[in-house]
């Protein structure tokens, strides 16, 4: 696969062929990935595809070099990050994440509806309480009151959220293994694939929800 | 070889430089005054001819309404975002400026856009390089602050084109500095470059790995630098004067420039002295005197230099690094000479910064390194490759005035993103797209880069067309957009309205308008110089013919000289400077014996008892030489 980026006989940059990010690096579509090895091939390919090193080539080659190296950078940026990598694989499998999908966001805005936020049921109570505390914090800050006990309470909640976040990442990695086994086995039935991707979507949605909460908490504490 | 003569240019707020890779080392090319730094000041002389550099800086005080400095602050900006600048800098906008138009600055009674003024500075550097090489220079790498947005980059590229330069690459200043740093260090690790210049601040964190310079995160402020410190000191002086003497000098441009010159000198002195005494003569002969201690000064500038803290912390956060994980902090930019700045950097990164580089020159030297890489590299730059990032997120406006980010900041460039658009009404053939740059949630808080109109979409029912729009940020950090309607396969036409830029046609016009056009101008100057040399050698020959030595030549030698003299006179009337030089060289060779004989005669005359004082020393060299006229006061 990799040879396709260059001419086999003269070594010159070739026009990009539409491939997915995994194929660009000649990798199978698996989720456990050796990031150090990925970085190594990123550097190797950069040394051949980057526009700086093709600045004296013909204009057609320069054009290809620009396209190929932007594809390389996009692919590397996506694959080296575990969450982005998972989301990208789900996208390849035709699954859109509800919470993040742009179409959902735009649709919600266009219809004036509040975007559907899937609150994980086991978090409902906690989230409700946390939002109350954050509101109190904003109020007391506005009034210039002492809020040290409230801050301590929110800090505790934040810690618990971060632990949950960690746990979800571990859970996600377990699903990676299931997925990778399917790929190793070869021809996996579409129901099997859909089942794994479905669970991963669920984990990712929960994870994104918690990440947003932590972000809100940080913002409230910093202000 | 000539095709590979690519120079590196640091187009700075305060000073600009041009450098070149000489063998294994980058070197700065001095100007005709012998100095490496060209003040980034442009003025018009009494004949409305542009003057650049030291001469222009001198005219800041004499004829401030005909001069401009710190033009970099206005590059790629609209009239609405320079209101702060207008309060602090004597920029004089054209009287008929329209909102949304590219800025036009008045010099005397002429007006210039910021790219045109920058082009005059670039042209001066280009000339210095041409003198250095003895041949035309048409290709360059130009540095820009890492935190420059698309419009500011585009404006810099336009300036290059107007100056007759093919800008092969825009390189971020801190990254360029890291190239110069890495060239002799050759070691792996994490390096932070803290670059506080005359008008801009950048922080970049890089990973150096076997010759690859990978930027991990960058941040900054394109309106923060030494200028801000100068303005603080100027304001204080003006306040003092108004309070004590009851004179308001704020509108007196000459007085303000005299004060500015004095406080800049004071600022520089305060980096090495515990206190300084300001003594400025005001119009009317009164003197403004004040002592400033280092302590007071540091207290005063603290708020300015504290503004670098936020960007540094954000960059470390984005890079996911703690100060302890950074191996070295490199200081760049003249303002990092201030001890208080160094102390701040030490506190931020928990280590002594590396001060081994010349903070004024290292960016230009790095640009020369990058120019060498683009030109095919050399032994010194073998294996070196720069992987830079885009400093700001790229977004598009979606329903509700919200920014949808499609390329995040700190993404390695080139980078791309693809978006799909459709129509809302049956038969709709146009779709408007608003491209933004910045980190804020709402479109109105981000910088508007351009509005695109996708045109020529085949008429279909609403929602059926599927227009694929590809956004690509190239290695210069500049955005390119292309679009295709997927169902018909038709390329959609894109009409770009750059929010603050010049159109291609405008730039073309400016290139034609500019008084200097690369090859032609270079040829003309060479011709003038060659003809001056012809005059010199012919005068010398006439003198020789009258000397005693002439009689000692053989008839054959005399004939030969006469023939060459005639040949030189003939080509001198033509336009080919190279032919003239050849004829001069030939005549020089042919008159070698005559010169030797004349020398012998002179020596024997001296031996006959004449003192040196009585010997005719002539009028000194009349041939062109690289030194400018000396200045006397």
Interface residues (C-beta under 8 A of the other chain):
Chain A: X43 X46 X47 X50 X51 X52 X53 X55 X56 X66 X67 X69 X70 X71 X73 X74 X76 X77 X102 X105 X106 X109 X110
Chain B: X168 X169 X209 X210 X212 X370 X373 X374 X375 X376 X383 X385 X386 X387 X398 X399 X400 X402 X404 X411 X412 X413 X414 X415 X416 X417 X472 X473 X474 X475
